[in-house]
Amino acid sequence: MTTSNSAGDGQISVCPQGGSSYHVTGYIETSMPYDPWNGPICAEWFISQGSTNYTSGPIVCAKAGVPTSKNTFDYTTTLSAAPTGAWLQQAWI
């Protein structure tokens, strides 16, 4: 999946490896401004599982003095159910 919105833009691929193991690759990028008063503003991928469950995925946070922050990822994870989609949204940590 590839998407772009006000939180950022990115691409994510979630591929089955067997059983409940999945290989997750892609990137996430944000150009949201750094906010020293409210804590880091971040863009985060969420991976849907079934119709009501989801899990947090890769995240990138704005950094002071840096116009664009990017996170490239490549990892294996275990999911409780088969993935049904993904979405990118703003998050605070």
Secondary structure, 3 states (H helix, E strand, C coil): CEEECCCCEEEEEEEEEECCEEEEEEEEEECCCCCCCCCCEEEEEEEEECCCEEEEEEEEECCCCCCCEEEEEEEEEECCCCEEEEEEEEEEC
